[in-house]
Amino acid sequence: LGEGDSGRPTGDDEFDGPRVPKRMHVIMFGYSGVGYHGLQKQVENQGRQVPTIEAELETALLKAGGISQGNYGDINKVAWSRAARTDKGVHAACNVVALRLQLEPPVASSEGMVAHDSQRAGAGEPAAEGREAAQGTFPGSSGAIAAAEAPEAAQGAFPGSSGTIEVAEAPEAAQGAFPANCGAIVGADEQDAARGAFPGNPGAIGTVNSTMTIRGDGDDQSAEKAQQLALPADPAAADERKRSELISRLNAVLPATIRVFHIQKTSKNFDARLQCDRRRYEYLLPVFVLEDGVVRKPDISLPGLPDTLAKVAEGSLSVDEAAEAIRTEAREEALQGVGGSTMTPVEMLHEVMQQYVGTHNFHNFTAGLQSNSAQAVRFMIEISAEEIVVGGEKFARIRLYGQSFLLHQIRKMIYAATEIVRGTAPSSAIADCLRGGKQYLHLVPGEGLFLDQVEYDAYNSHKVAAPHTYPLELSAEAQEQVEAFKAAVIYPTIASSLESGVFQEYLRVVQQFPWGTYDHEDK
């Protein structure tokens, strides 16, 4: 069966219980990468489960009823895909995974099987959270059936005096015919109106606090109200409520460092990675990294260097003063043609990184690719750098917006740009790396990097057909939640990494092995 069918596809639940409908959805969520070995789920290593973000999310989906026990442990069974894979310790403000999702969780029957609520009809028997109401016929005096939190209302006929059916919190109203005196049907909190015909004398139909009431006691109600309640329910609105409830259940069982912001239905063959056409990353670089340049290899022209060294020899200039003079002159020389030396280090960084914008060959900014490899060609749409303050520390917030990125590409791009700003690399360093030949590049620490957002412009333009599929984009409310998550979790986490000394260690390494130290044969 296809994932768009109500049954289970090949490799689905191994239980003999009823089959729960599944549809392809995306989950938009953010996370802190601290304590996890990246996003992608990894197999057990020597009997020990490697902690990953996807493993955490999969467990939460099982607990919240988004996937079944039979599918748990093998994400391929639900056609799982991810928009962007993040490395160990790397965060995401809003990443996307796609999978065949069930919005209503199954429940265990008395025999221990997985059962759907629609199989649990019986007099006086309540259905648990998020169930479909009983399907079938309830003749005579069947008693009461109650469903809590977004059930689908009973489908079928309710002849005679069927008693009371209560539907709480946004159910779909009953579908079918309600002849003669059908008793009372009461729905609470934003239910959908009844589907079907109400022949004979259905009695009174009224609403209290957005509830539907059908009584067989002959109470007078307006024909207009009865007509409104007989209109078909809105399935899109019902699904939206179910998605909202699933988000609440997921966030209730996930750690505070992982938050789900939005769930959206997609086309049945959707792939989160293949159909993602743009990605936005951010990197927070401590400003002191830009200000701590030490010229170890003056391979650029320094006209004032002989005079500076002479002053040191005669004692009129200290070593520290000479180092600062050389550093200043090197930075001014390196920045010729990119705005001059009157800018702040962060403004210089912004200008230097504009050399990456456009289509270039980034073979030097990853591993394992040659200069003639088509895979190394990437398109950078926009890059910016601005100064912000987080936790009392100054950072350069670098935003990189592109179609796709190679392994380690961003961290090597930032390294090359910062070395130009620091005066330890020539102004032509980036242009040289984008041409043929090999150049060894250090990696700036991964602690400063996080995925900001992913975009699906082509999908939104060509695959959207309401009410079946809607654009994959965050609402204004969800976007505010993402920004709040960045401010409350991601930014402080990055700022706290300064205490570990990771950026100080990085500076020690690049000063010990400055630009141009290695050739292409070196490690």
C-alpha positions as semicolon CSV with decimal commas, in nm:
position;residue;x (nm);y (nm);z (nm)
1;L;0,000;0,000;0,000
2;G;0,113;0,357;-0,053
3;E;0,169;0,584;0,241
4;G;-0,137;0,779;0,136
5;D;-0,362;0,481;0,203
6;S;-0,529;0,408;0,531
7;G;-0,365;0,069;0,554
8;R;-0,004;0,003;0,640
9;P;0,268;-0,016;0,376
10;T;0,504;-0,309;0,338
11;G;0,721;-0,350;0,646
12;D;0,471;-0,179;0,874
13;D;0,348;-0,293;1,214
14;E;0,393;-0,658;1,289
15;F;0,083;-0,653;1,507
16;D;-0,250;-0,799;1,403
17;G;-0,445;-0,506;1,543
18;P;-0,630;-0,245;1,335
19;R;-0,428;-0,030;1,100
20;V;-0,386;0,336;1,189
21;P;-0,390;0,591;0,903
22;K;-0,052;0,742;0,819
23;R;0,030;1,035;0,593
24;M;0,354;1,202;0,489
25;H;0,427;1,504;0,710
26;V;0,721;1,725;0,794
27;I;0,825;1,813;1,147
28;M;0,995;2,150;1,190
29;F;1,199;2,152;1,508
30;G;1,500;2,310;1,678
31;Y;1,766;2,163;1,904
32;S;2,091;2,214;2,088
33;G;2,357;1,969;1,971
34;V;2,535;1,956;2,306
35;G;2,560;1,598;2,429
36;Y;2,460;1,445;2,095
37;H;2,667;1,283;1,820
38;G;2,498;1,485;1,549
39;L;2,148;1,474;1,404
40;Q;2,141;1,149;1,210
41;K;2,047;0,831;1,393
42;Q;2,340;0,592;1,427
43;V;2,350;0,217;1,478
44;E;2,465;0,073;1,805
45;N;2,839;0,082;1,862
46;Q;2,965;-0,222;2,055
47;G;2,627;-0,265;2,214
48;R;2,593;0,100;2,315
49;Q;2,332;0,326;2,159
50;V;2,493;0,644;2,028
51;P;2,290;0,947;2,143
52;T;2,163;1,148;1,847
53;I;1,889;1,405;1,792
54;E;1,693;1,173;1,562
55;A;1,701;0,891;1,817
56;E;1,562;1,132;2,077
57;L;1,290;1,249;1,838
58;E;1,195;0,895;1,735
59;T;1,149;0,792;2,098
60;A;0,933;1,098;2,161
61;L;0,721;1,015;1,856
62;L;0,660;0,667;1,992
63;K;0,554;0,803;2,331
64;A;0,332;1,069;2,172
65;G;0,167;0,825;1,932
66;G;0,321;0,965;1,613
67;I;0,467;0,628;1,515
68;S;0,370;0,276;1,618
69;Q;0,565;0,024;1,821
70;G;0,600;-0,191;1,511
71;N;0,779;0,088;1,323
72;Y;0,995;0,201;1,613
73;G;1,365;0,127;1,570
74;D;1,367;0,133;1,190
75;I;1,307;0,481;1,051
76;N;1,311;0,345;0,696
77;K;0,969;0,191;0,761
78;V;0,820;0,539;0,779
79;A;1,023;0,681;0,486
80;W;1,222;0,912;0,717
81;S;1,430;1,187;0,552
82;R;1,608;1,497;0,682
83;A;1,666;1,839;0,525
84;A;2,017;1,902;0,657
85;R;2,247;1,673;0,853
86;T;2,431;1,846;1,138
87;D;2,756;1,722;1,293
88;K;2,838;1,645;1,655
89;G;2,769;1,940;1,882
90;V;2,610;2,151;1,604
91;H;2,273;2,310;1,677
92;A;1,968;2,392;1,466
93;A;1,713;2,668;1,513
94;C;1,474;2,501;1,269
95;N;1,559;2,179;1,086
96;V;1,309;1,956;0,903
97;V;1,248;1,581;0,896
98;A;0,980;1,410;0,690
99;L;0,807;1,081;0,769
100;R;0,480;0,893;0,744
101;L;0,308;1,014;1,056
102;Q;-0,004;0,901;1,238
103;L;-0,182;1,191;1,405
104;E;-0,394;0,977;1,636
105;P;-0,214;0,729;1,862
106;P;-0,331;0,366;1,890
107;V;-0,412;0,212;2,229
108;A;-0,343;-0,132;2,369
109;S;-0,644;-0,361;2,395
110;S;-0,702;-0,604;2,679
111;E;-0,528;-0,871;2,471
112;G;-0,215;-0,655;2,453
113;M;-0,261;-0,577;2,083
114;V;-0,241;-0,231;1,930
115;A;-0,599;-0,119;1,882
116;H;-0,756;0,191;1,735
117;D;-1,035;0,359;1,928
118;S;-1,283;0,285;1,656
119;Q;-1,253;-0,084;1,758
120;R;-1,343;-0,015;2,119
121;A;-1,715;0,053;2,097
122;G;-1,929;-0,054;2,388
123;A;-2,191;0,075;2,627
124;G;-2,047;0,321;2,871
125;E;-1,686;0,256;2,754
126;P;-1,484;0,580;2,721
127;A;-1,221;0,618;2,448
128;A;-0,885;0,761;2,556
129;E;-0,696;1,066;2,435
130;G;-0,715;1,153;2,065
131;R;-0,940;0,865;1,943
132;E;-1,171;0,800;1,652
133;A;-1,523;0,747;1,776
134;A;-1,701;0,421;1,730
135;Q;-1,790;0,319;1,376
136;G;-2,099;0,114;1,325
137;T;-2,457;0,086;1,443
138;F;-2,583;0,136;1,796
139;P;-2,941;0,003;1,801
140;G;-3,176;0,017;2,089
141;S;-3,043;0,157;2,408
142;S;-2,666;0,151;2,371
143;G;-2,577;0,369;2,663
144;A;-2,310;0,638;2,641
145;I;-1,979;0,657;2,456
146;A;-1,736;0,940;2,537
147;A;-1,428;1,041;2,338
148;A;-1,169;1,288;2,464
149;E;-0,939;1,519;2,266
150;A;-1,016;1,527;1,896
151;P;-1,198;1,203;1,814
152;E;-1,373;1,137;1,488
153;A;-1,739;1,109;1,559
154;A;-1,936;0,793;1,516
155;Q;-2,005;0,682;1,162
156;G;-2,327;0,496;1,101
157;A;-2,689;0,503;1,207
158;F;-2,828;0,557;1,555
159;P;-3,192;0,440;1,548
160;G;-3,428;0,438;1,835
161;S;-3,322;0,580;2,165
162;S;-2,944;0,554;2,168
163;G;-2,876;0,749;2,481
164;T;-2,597;1,007;2,487
165;I;-2,275;1,040;2,295
166;E;-2,034;1,298;2,430
167;V;-1,746;1,429;2,223
168;A;-1,492;1,652;2,398
169;E;-1,239;1,894;2,245
170;A;-1,279;1,931;1,873
171;P;-1,437;1,609;1,744
172;E;-1,572;1,553;1,400
173;A;-1,944;1,525;1,434
174;A;-2,136;1,213;1,361
175;Q;-2,164;1,099;1,002
176;G;-2,480;0,920;0,901
177;A;-2,852;0,935;0,957
178;F;-3,029;1,009;1,284
179;P;-3,396;0,907;1,240
180;A;-3,684;0,962;1,475
181;N;-3,595;1,024;1,838
182;C;-3,218;0,968;1,843
183;G;-3,161;1,090;2,195
184;A;-2,886;1,342;2,261
185;I;-2,551;1,405;2,105
186;V;-2,339;1,653;2,292
187;G;-2,000;1,787;2,172
188;A;-1,774;2,018;2,373
189;D;-1,515;2,276;2,265
190;E;-1,513;2,357;1,893
191;Q;-1,662;2,042;1,743
192;D;-1,733;2,002;1,374
193;A;-2,099;2,007;1,281
194;A;-2,285;1,688;1,214
195;R;-2,256;1,529;0,872
196;G;-2,559;1,370;0,715
197;A;-2,935;1,402;0,725
198;F;-3,165;1,437;1,022
199;P;-3,503;1,299;0,902
200;G;-3,817;1,277;1,099
201;N;-3,830;1,474;1,419
202;P;-3,471;1,516;1,539
203;G;-3,589;1,737;1,817
204;A;-3,399;2,038;1,934
205;I;-3,057;2,140;1,815
206;G;-2,872;2,399;2,020
207;T;-2,525;2,516;2,110
208;V;-2,370;2,607;2,443
209;N;-2,007;2,729;2,444
210;S;-1,951;2,611;2,086
211;T;-2,107;2,271;2,154
212;M;-2,362;2,077;1,952
213;T;-2,671;1,937;2,119
214;I;-2,938;1,721;1,959
215;R;-3,225;1,636;2,186
216;G;-3,531;1,422;2,124
217;D;-3,744;1,601;2,377
218;G;-3,920;1,824;2,128
219;D;-3,747;2,149;2,233
220;D;-3,795;2,423;1,972
221;Q;-3,483;2,548;1,793
222;S;-3,442;2,751;1,480
223;A;-3,429;2,581;1,144
224;E;-3,129;2,798;1,060
225;K;-2,925;2,651;1,347
226;A;-3,023;2,298;1,245
227;Q;-2,914;2,367;0,888
228;Q;-2,577;2,503;1,006
229;L;-2,511;2,194;1,215
230;A;-2,600;1,967;0,925
231;L;-2,321;2,111;0,708
232;P;-2,018;1,882;0,639
233;A;-1,724;1,912;0,877
234;D;-1,398;2,073;0,760
235;P;-1,140;1,790;0,744
236;A;-0,852;2,036;0,705
237;A;-0,946;2,210;1,030
238;A;-0,980;1,875;1,207
239;D;-0,633;1,765;1,087
240;E;-0,486;2,096;1,197
241;R;-0,620;2,042;1,547
242;K;-0,474;1,691;1,553
243;R;-0,134;1,822;1,444
244;S;-0,144;2,088;1,714
245;E;-0,226;1,825;1,976
246;L;0,061;1,603;1,854
247;I;0,301;1,898;1,884
248;S;0,191;1,945;2,244
249;R;0,239;1,577;2,322
250;L;0,585;1,575;2,163
251;N;0,708;1,881;2,350
252;A;0,577;1,731;2,673
253;V;0,813;1,431;2,642
254;L;1,111;1,594;2,466
255;P;1,393;1,759;2,664
256;A;1,380;2,140;2,684
257;T;1,674;2,163;2,442
258;I;1,464;2,007;2,162
259;R;1,143;2,182;2,057
260;V;0,887;2,107;1,785
261;F;0,745;2,423;1,624
262;H;0,527;2,300;1,339
263;I;0,392;1,986;1,169
264;Q;0,261;2,004;0,814
265;K;0,118;1,751;0,569
266;T;0,304;1,714;0,238
267;S;0,274;1,532;-0,092
268;K;0,302;1,155;-0,052
269;N;0,651;1,115;-0,205
270;F;0,808;1,414;-0,032
271;D;1,180;1,398;0,055
272;A;1,306;1,658;0,304
273;R;1,660;1,670;0,160
274;L;1,600;1,637;-0,213
275;Q;1,325;1,898;-0,223
276;C;1,502;2,150;0,000
277;D;1,644;2,420;-0,228
278;R;1,792;2,671;0,020
279;R;1,959;2,656;0,359
280;R;2,059;2,929;0,600
281;Y;2,334;2,885;0,861
282;E;2,464;3,111;1,136
283;Y;2,802;3,118;1,305
284;L;2,885;3,314;1,620
285;L;3,254;3,405;1,622
286;P;3,401;3,578;1,930
287;V;3,530;3,920;1,823
288;F;3,858;3,865;2,007
289;V;3,946;3,602;1,745
290;L;3,950;3,875;1,481
291;E;4,155;4,109;1,699
292;D;4,425;3,858;1,789
293;G;4,623;3,845;1,465
294;V;4,993;3,756;1,489
295;V;5,197;3,782;1,172
296;R;5,413;3,469;1,159
297;K;5,479;3,464;0,789
298;P;5,495;3,811;0,630
299;D;5,436;3,694;0,273
300;I;5,272;4,024;0,189
301;S;5,445;4,356;0,138
302;L;5,527;4,537;0,465
303;P;5,714;4,856;0,377
304;G;5,743;4,961;0,742
305;L;5,884;4,629;0,865
306;P;6,259;4,717;0,834
307;D;6,210;5,041;1,024
308;T;6,010;4,864;1,295
309;L;6,276;4,597;1,343
310;A;6,547;4,863;1,356
311;K;6,365;5,042;1,637
312;V;6,342;4,715;1,829
313;A;6,716;4,661;1,785
314;E;6,802;5,007;1,915
315;G;6,563;4,971;2,208
316;S;6,329;5,255;2,118
317;L;6,042;5,010;2,055
318;S;5,941;4,714;2,270
319;V;5,872;4,373;2,123
320;D;5,501;4,403;2,204
321;E;5,482;4,746;2,042
322;A;5,661;4,613;1,735
323;A;5,423;4,318;1,710
324;E;5,124;4,551;1,722
325;A;5,276;4,776;1,457
326;I;5,344;4,481;1,225
327;R;4,995;4,342;1,287
328;T;4,831;4,676;1,204
329;E;5,035;4,724;0,887
330;A;4,964;4,367;0,772
331;R;4,590;4,410;0,824
332;E;4,588;4,736;0,631
333;E;4,778;4,575;0,346
334;A;4,554;4,268;0,342
335;L;4,239;4,475;0,330
336;Q;4,335;4,689;0,035
337;G;4,046;4,676;-0,208
338;V;3,789;4,558;0,047
339;G;3,704;4,880;0,221
340;G;4,023;5,003;0,383
341;S;4,139;4,993;0,743
342;T;3,895;5,240;0,896
343;M;3,633;4,966;0,947
344;T;3,588;4,757;1,260
345;P;3,710;4,394;1,245
346;V;3,351;4,272;1,203
347;E;3,286;4,517;0,920
348;M;3,610;4,399;0,758
349;L;3,494;4,039;0,792
350;H;3,166;4,124;0,619
351;E;3,348;4,278;0,323
352;V;3,601;3,995;0,294
353;M;3,331;3,726;0,289
354;Q;3,154;3,884;-0,008
355;Q;3,416;3,707;-0,222
356;Y;3,227;3,382;-0,157
357;V;2,895;3,506;-0,299
358;G;2,798;3,348;-0,630
359;T;2,887;3,016;-0,791
360;H;3,234;2,886;-0,703
361;N;3,438;2,568;-0,678
362;F;3,478;2,492;-0,308
363;H;3,702;2,185;-0,340
364;N;3,953;2,338;-0,095
365;F;3,679;2,392;0,163
366;T;3,587;2,026;0,212
367;A;3,755;1,684;0,209
368;G;3,796;1,425;-0,063
369;L;3,704;1,635;-0,369
370;Q;3,930;1,736;-0,653
371;S;3,922;2,073;-0,827
372;N;3,753;1,918;-1,133
373;S;3,471;1,760;-0,930
374;A;3,124;1,888;-1,017
375;Q;3,017;1,817;-0,659
376;A;3,248;2,091;-0,535
377;V;3,057;2,363;-0,720
378;R;2,816;2,546;-0,488
379;F;2,605;2,862;-0,511
380;M;2,616;3,112;-0,223
381;I;2,321;3,351;-0,233
382;E;2,402;3,593;0,048
383;I;2,657;3,630;0,328
384;S;2,664;3,891;0,604
385;A;2,844;3,965;0,930
386;E;2,734;4,195;1,211
387;E;2,834;4,247;1,572
388;I;2,602;4,134;1,852
389;V;2,641;4,090;2,227
390;V;2,548;3,763;2,398
391;G;2,602;3,711;2,769
392;G;2,818;4,023;2,785
393;E;3,054;3,896;2,512
394;K;3,093;4,047;2,165
395;F;3,036;3,813;1,872
396;A;3,041;3,844;1,497
397;R;2,713;3,690;1,380
398;I;2,788;3,546;1,037
399;R;2,489;3,446;0,825
400;L;2,540;3,224;0,521
401;Y;2,256;3,166;0,278
402;G;2,304;2,913;-0,003
403;Q;2,152;2,628;-0,198
404;S;2,361;2,360;-0,026
405;F;2,687;2,319;0,163
406;L;2,969;2,064;0,165
407;L;3,112;1,890;0,470
408;H;3,313;2,142;0,677
409;Q;3,263;2,408;0,407
410;I;3,133;2,684;0,634
411;R;3,396;2,636;0,903
412;K;3,679;2,651;0,646
413;M;3,525;2,951;0,473
414;I;3,523;3,141;0,801
415;Y;3,880;3,038;0,880
416;A;4,012;3,178;0,551
417;A;3,820;3,503;0,591
418;T;3,928;3,558;0,951
419;E;4,293;3,503;0,863
420;I;4,269;3,785;0,608
421;V;4,112;4,013;0,868
422;R;4,374;3,916;1,126
423;G;4,651;3,995;0,879
424;T;4,798;3,647;0,875
425;A;4,690;3,565;0,519
426;P;4,718;3,771;0,197
427;S;4,413;3,951;0,062
428;S;4,413;3,707;-0,231
429;A;4,378;3,402;-0,001
430;I;4,011;3,334;-0,073
431;A;4,047;3,386;-0,448
432;D;4,346;3,151;-0,450
433;C;4,150;2,881;-0,267
434;L;3,857;2,908;-0,509
435;R;4,086;2,842;-0,803
436;G;4,269;2,519;-0,885
437;G;4,536;2,364;-0,666
438;K;4,520;2,255;-0,305
439;Q;4,539;2,464;0,009
440;Y;4,525;2,331;0,363
441;L;4,260;2,512;0,570
442;H;4,196;2,491;0,943
443;L;3,847;2,451;1,087
444;V;3,701;2,712;1,319
445;P;3,540;2,542;1,623
446;G;3,209;2,372;1,555
447;E;3,062;2,513;1,876
448;G;2,979;2,842;1,703
449;L;2,783;2,691;1,414
450;F;2,413;2,620;1,383
451;L;2,155;2,563;1,110
452;D;1,911;2,853;1,107
453;Q;1,639;2,749;0,862
454;V;1,569;2,554;0,545
455;E;1,343;2,659;0,259
456;Y;1,128;2,484;-0,001
457;D;1,057;2,751;-0,262
458;A;1,020;2,516;-0,559
459;Y;0,789;2,281;-0,366
460;N;0,578;2,572;-0,243
461;S;0,546;2,702;-0,600
462;H;0,456;2,377;-0,777
463;K;0,338;2,113;-0,530
464;V;0,092;2,304;-0,314
465;A;-0,275;2,223;-0,375
466;A;-0,505;2,317;-0,086
467;P;-0,671;2,156;0,101
468;H;-0,447;1,852;0,046
469;T;-0,108;2,021;0,074
470;Y;-0,003;2,362;0,200
471;P;0,322;2,562;0,175
472;L;0,608;2,442;0,394
473;E;0,669;2,759;0,586
474;L;0,642;2,879;0,942
475;S;0,355;3,094;1,057
476;A;0,434;3,425;1,224
477;E;0,367;3,266;1,563
478;A;0,595;2,968;1,492
479;Q;0,869;3,200;1,365
480;E;0,853;3,391;1,693
481;Q;0,895;3,060;1,876
482;V;1,206;2,984;1,669
483;E;1,360;3,323;1,748
484;A;1,278;3,277;2,116
485;F;1,444;2,933;2,110
486;K;1,759;3,083;1,954
487;A;1,772;3,355;2,219
488;A;1,698;3,125;2,512
489;V;1,889;2,809;2,416
490;I;2,125;2,832;2,118
491;Y;2,294;3,169;2,171
492;P;2,360;3,113;2,545
493;T;2,493;2,763;2,470
494;I;2,742;2,905;2,220
495;A;2,841;3,185;2,458
496;S;2,903;2,932;2,736
497;S;3,151;2,749;2,511
498;L;3,397;3,035;2,572
499;E;3,442;2,905;2,925
500;S;3,579;2,578;2,789
501;G;3,860;2,763;2,613
502;V;3,782;2,607;2,274
503;F;3,837;2,932;2,084
504;Q;4,157;3,007;2,276
505;E;4,286;2,663;2,179
506;Y;4,190;2,732;1,819
507;L;4,397;3,052;1,823
508;R;4,693;2,865;1,967
509;V;4,680;2,614;1,682
510;V;4,649;2,867;1,399
511;Q;4,932;3,072;1,545
512;Q;5,153;2,765;1,571
513;F;5,060;2,654;1,218
514;P;4,975;2,977;1,032
515;W;4,843;3,025;0,681
516;G;5,044;2,837;0,419
517;T;5,222;2,607;0,669
518;Y;5,094;2,289;0,502
519;D;5,097;2,190;0,139
520;H;4,846;1,949;-0,015
521;E;5,044;1,640;0,094
522;D;5,039;1,734;0,461
523;K;4,772;1,626;0,708
